[in-house]
Amino acid sequence: MSKLTSGKLAGLKAVSDARGVIAAAAMDQRGSLQKSLAKERGSAADGHDLEIFKTLVTEVLTRHASAILLDPEYGLPASKHRNGKGLLLAYEKTGYDATTAGRLPDLLDVWSVRRLKEAGADCIKILLYYTPFEKSAINDLKQAWIERIGDECLTHDIPFFLEFVGYDAQGGDEKSVAYAKKKPEIVSGAMAEFGKERYNVDVLKVEVPIVMEFVEGTRSFKGEKAYTRAEALQHFRDAEAMTHKPFIYLSAGVSNPVFIETLELAGESGTKYNGVLCGRATWKDGIAIYAKQGPDAFKEWLETKGVENINNVNAALKSASPWYLKFGAKSLEELG
């Protein structure tokens, strides 16, 4: 493993708990959150709504998280209310252009790693839609793009968190059992690629390699099988074997009970994952409350149900391993 520079080490420590596990909350949703709020309200939601929503989530949930992931477009006011916890800032534009093939990524126009760091970021986060089954011309573009960002983070000595989300390169339904059967290879392939030294990624933010509702013998199972429980456990282990880098799981929009069971399965598999960046599984059910009843009701919901949700996640994180083990250290102190 490469040795951690002082800036990268400081950034990773800033977003971790005392155990060296990343127990972070995610609140960098932009376009999707705006649409959800508008849908629940029955009328438009604006940037001001996003700022208030993000600030309330940050203020309440960072009391129970090691860090918060925000975006610099609507999240900077919220970043002032993070209870002294670490800050990850997103560097990519929200969504992708559906008229262009390949779900190509784009960076925020008036931001750079230098500027995100000046705005208080401890770590930089990038989201990339990626599948190893995509045309090589498209994946070549994405790989070069990640190399540039990795080099930029290296120059400014700040940790680079790369989140990848899989998709069906043939345009198939990503909620189908057919996609669920492909997902282990999609996740493993992305982990193998972006764990390479050339990308200078410090932490991989990954999807779990299975879809819970298709795992036979789980509480989340809905009757159609893509994998047995034993096969699902093996998929966790196979994905882990693809990289030496620290990696954390994202909640990918599933409900709190499903995400908790997912982490239980990861623990049961013996996978040495290093934490989570969990967004919607903690605050998604509060969207309707904010849209229909306003900020005060939402804050009350966060302080009860939201806190309960994040504490469920924290309890499930007992199965996580400290990221410093991936650098051959026995403690954070050993790294300096």
ChimeraX attribute file (.defattr): number of C-alpha atoms within 10 A of each C-alpha:
attribute: neighborCount
match mode: 1-to-1
recipient: residues
	/A:1	9
	/A:2	9
	/A:3	10
	/A:4	17
	/A:5	14
	/A:6	12
	/A:7	16
	/A:8	21
	/A:9	19
	/A:10	17
	/A:11	21
	/A:12	25
	/A:13	20
	/A:14	22
	/A:15	24
	/A:16	22
	/A:17	19
	/A:18	12
	/A:19	14
	/A:20	22
	/A:21	24
	/A:22	29
	/A:23	26
	/A:24	30
	/A:25	29
	/A:26	27
	/A:27	26
	/A:28	23
	/A:29	20
	/A:30	20
	/A:31	12
	/A:32	11
	/A:33	19
	/A:34	17
	/A:35	15
	/A:36	17
	/A:37	24
	/A:38	19
	/A:39	15
	/A:40	16
	/A:41	18
	/A:42	11
	/A:43	11
	/A:44	14
	/A:45	18
	/A:46	12
	/A:47	12
	/A:48	10
	/A:49	20
	/A:50	21
	/A:51	17
	/A:52	17
	/A:53	25
	/A:54	25
	/A:55	24
	/A:56	20
	/A:57	27
	/A:58	28
	/A:59	19
	/A:60	20
	/A:61	27
	/A:62	22
	/A:63	14
	/A:64	17
	/A:65	28
	/A:66	26
	/A:67	28
	/A:68	28
	/A:69	26
	/A:70	28
	/A:71	25
	/A:72	22
	/A:73	20
	/A:74	21
	/A:75	24
	/A:76	17
	/A:77	15
	/A:78	23
	/A:79	27
	/A:80	13
	/A:81	17
	/A:82	22
	/A:83	17
	/A:84	13
	/A:85	21
	/A:86	25
	/A:87	25
	/A:88	31
	/A:89	29
	/A:90	28
	/A:91	23
	/A:92	20
	/A:93	17
	/A:94	19
	/A:95	17
	/A:96	16
	/A:97	12
	/A:98	9
	/A:99	7
	/A:100	8
	/A:101	13
	/A:102	24
	/A:103	18
	/A:104	18
	/A:105	20
	/A:106	18
	/A:107	16
	/A:108	14
	/A:109	9
	/A:110	8
	/A:111	16
	/A:112	16
	/A:113	23
	/A:114	15
	/A:115	12
	/A:116	19
	/A:117	20
	/A:118	10
	/A:119	15
	/A:120	15
	/A:121	25
	/A:122	25
	/A:123	29
	/A:124	26
	/A:125	25
	/A:126	20
	/A:127	20
	/A:128	22
	/A:129	18
	/A:130	26
	/A:131	22
	/A:132	18
	/A:133	16
	/A:134	16
	/A:135	12
	/A:136	10
	/A:137	9
	/A:138	14
	/A:139	18
	/A:140	11
	/A:141	13
	/A:142	19
	/A:143	16
	/A:144	12
	/A:145	17
	/A:146	20
	/A:147	17
	/A:148	13
	/A:149	23
	/A:150	23
	/A:151	16
	/A:152	17
	/A:153	24
	/A:154	19
	/A:155	11
	/A:156	13
	/A:157	21
	/A:158	26
	/A:159	27
	/A:160	28
	/A:161	26
	/A:162	24
	/A:163	23
	/A:164	21
	/A:165	17
	/A:166	23
	/A:167	23
	/A:168	18
	/A:169	15
	/A:170	9
	/A:171	9
	/A:172	11
	/A:173	12
	/A:174	14
	/A:175	10
	/A:176	13
	/A:177	17
	/A:178	13
	/A:179	19
	/A:180	23
	/A:181	17
	/A:182	18
	/A:183	23
	/A:184	22
	/A:185	20
	/A:186	23
	/A:187	28
	/A:188	25
	/A:189	18
	/A:190	23
	/A:191	24
	/A:192	17
	/A:193	15
	/A:194	24
	/A:195	22
	/A:196	13
	/A:197	14
	/A:198	13
	/A:199	21
	/A:200	23
	/A:201	24
	/A:202	26
	/A:203	22
	/A:204	23
	/A:205	24
	/A:206	24
	/A:207	23
	/A:208	23
	/A:209	27
	/A:210	24
	/A:211	24
	/A:212	25
	/A:213	21
	/A:214	23
	/A:215	24
	/A:216	20
	/A:217	15
	/A:218	16
	/A:219	12
	/A:220	17
	/A:221	15
	/A:222	13
	/A:223	11
	/A:224	12
	/A:225	17
	/A:226	22
	/A:227	21
	/A:228	14
	/A:229	17
	/A:230	12
	/A:231	14
	/A:232	23
	/A:233	21
	/A:234	18
	/A:235	23
	/A:236	25
	/A:237	18
	/A:238	17
	/A:239	22
	/A:240	22
	/A:241	14
	/A:242	17
	/A:243	18
	/A:244	14
	/A:245	24
	/A:246	24
	/A:247	27
	/A:248	27
	/A:249	23
	/A:250	25
	/A:251	23
	/A:252	16
	/A:253	14
	/A:254	19
	/A:255	16
	/A:256	24
	/A:257	14
	/A:258	20
	/A:259	25
	/A:260	21
	/A:261	17
	/A:262	22
	/A:263	24
	/A:264	15
	/A:265	19
	/A:266	26
	/A:267	20
	/A:268	12
	/A:269	17
	/A:270	15
	/A:271	20
	/A:272	22
	/A:273	25
	/A:274	27
	/A:275	30
	/A:276	24
	/A:277	24
	/A:278	27
	/A:279	24
	/A:280	22
	/A:281	24
	/A:282	28
	/A:283	24
	/A:284	17
	/A:285	17
	/A:286	21
	/A:287	22
	/A:288	17
	/A:289	21
	/A:290	21
	/A:291	23
	/A:292	15
	/A:293	12
	/A:294	15
	/A:295	16
	/A:296	12
	/A:297	15
	/A:298	24
	/A:299	20
	/A:300	15
	/A:301	18
	/A:302	24
	/A:303	16
	/A:304	12
	/A:305	15
	/A:306	24
	/A:307	21
	/A:308	16
	/A:309	19
	/A:310	25
	/A:311	16
	/A:312	16
	/A:313	24
	/A:314	19
	/A:315	11
	/A:316	19
	/A:317	22
	/A:318	13
	/A:319	20
	/A:320	24
	/A:321	21
	/A:322	22
	/A:323	27
	/A:324	23
	/A:325	15
	/A:326	17
	/A:327	15
	/A:328	12
	/A:329	13
	/A:330	12
	/A:331	14
	/A:332	16
	/A:333	8
	/A:334	9
	/A:335	15
	/A:336	10
